[in-house]
Amino acid sequence: MATHVNQEPESGHTDMAEHLRTWHGFISFMKWQAIGAAAILFLLAIFRTHD
């Protein structure tokens, strides 16, 4: 019979290296999203059409 291996960290313990890597990835993603949105708005402002 196979034994169950608990891979969950103990309550109250956080893998800070994993946490910081996730946080930095999220911040990097949001930075590039903001830059992309600003670029799209800039291009829309330049190439808008007038009736």
Secondary structure, DSSP 8 states (H G I E B T S, - for coil): -------S--TT---HHHHHHHHHHHHHHHHHHHHHHHHHHHHHHHS----
